[in-house]
């Protein structure tokens, strides 16, 4: 799925930036494996720690406190603020609960991820639940993100 997504991005001459919390650079890494990576991947920022979200991306601590670091509201803010740091056609922000220790609740269990895609000044927000090992969760997450990207840019 990643290779198909990368090929479509390259064909449309679009480049992409990732702002990653829970995925900790995994999305950018996977896209870097594509033969098209030099044409489509701008790079990104791993903002696993709250200090990066607050100090570099300028995410309001009040927003994080109100909704938690692993929330749609914070994820959407990640892509909005990333435009101040990067010049790209597409921005993808991702937060979530890869493992215990975050803001999990019965309504937001471990394996819940939020991702936002900013394309042509429109933000698309998604929530998904991924099960299995950490690696399996991340691979499921990237499939969801690639499917969403393909749908948005086609």
N, C-alpha and C positions, 0 to 999 in steps of 0.2 A: 504494500500500500504506500509506503514511503517513497519508493522509486517512481511509482505512477504519479504521485503528487508532485515530486520534484520535476519530472518531465513536463508536466502541465505548466508549472510555474516558469520553467525555462522557455517553453514554447511561447508563452504569453509575455515573456521578457519582464517578469515580476521578481522582485527580491523580497526577502523576508528577514525579520528580526525576532528573536525569542527573548522574552522576559520570564525567567523561570524561578520558581520557588521550590515546590515539592519535587519537581523533576530534575532539579540541580544540574542543568546543562545537558541532560539526556536527549532532549528534543533537537537541540542544535547539533549534538554529536551525531545523531541518526541521520540528519539531513546532510551532514558533512561527508557521509559515506557515498553519497550519490555522485555519479560522474558529472552531474550538472552543478555540483555544489559551488564551484567558483563563480558561476553566473547568477545563482539565486540566493546564496546564504550571506547575509551581511554580518551576522554574529548575534550578539545578545548580551544579556546580563543575568547572572545567577544572583538572586536576592533571597537566599535561603534564610538569612538572619534578618530580624526586624530592623536592625540598624541600617542595613542597605536599603530596605524599603523606605525608611524614614529619611535618611541622610542623603542618599544618592537620587532616589526617585521622587523624594518630597511627598510621600504618602502621609497624610495626616495621622498622627498617633491616635487622635480621637476617633477617626474612621475605623482604624484597626481595633481599638478598644470596644467600639460599639458592635462591630460585625465579626470580629476575629480575623486573624491573618489569613485563614483559610476560608474565604467567602467570595461570593460573586461580586460584591461591592468593591472589595479590595482588588480582586483580579481585574475588573474593568478599569479601575484607577491605574493599575500597572501599565496597561496598554496606552491609556491617555497620556500618562506622564512620560512614557518611553519616547514619545515624539519629540520631547525636549532634548533627548540625548542622541537619538539615531535618526537617520534619514532613510526611510524604507517605504516600499509599496504596501507591505503587509506586516502587521505586528501581531504576535501571539503571546498572550500572557497566561500563566498557569500557576495555580495554587492548589493545595489539597492535602490529603492525609494519607501519605504513603505507609506510615507506620504509627503505632500508638505514641501518645505524648503530645498531640496537638489539641485542637478544640473539638475532639470527637464527642458526639452525643448520639442517642438512639436515632435521631432524625438525620444525623450527619456522621455515619460510621467511618471507621478506617476504610480506605479505598475510595472515598468520595473525592472527586477532583472538580475544579472549576477552571474553565478556560474561556478567554475572550479573544476574539479576532477583530482587529481593526483594519478595514479595507475600504478605500474610497470614502473616508470620513464617516463610515458607518460601523458601529460596534455590534458584533454578534456574540451573545453570551450562551454558554453551555454548562451543564452540570452532568456528570456521569459517575457511575459507581463501577469500580474495577475490582475484581476479586483475584485471589491467588497470591503467589509469592510477590515480593517487591518488583522483581524483574517482569513477571507476568502482568502485574498492574500497569507498569510503565509501557509495556508493549501494547496493551489494550488501549491505554490512553493515547498513544501515538496514532493508533488506527482510527480512533474517534476524531482526533484532530485532523488527520489527513482527509478523512471522509468529509468533514465540515469544510475544510479549505477547498477541496475539489468542488463541492456544491456551490460555495460562495463565488469562486472565480470563473466558473463555467458560463 
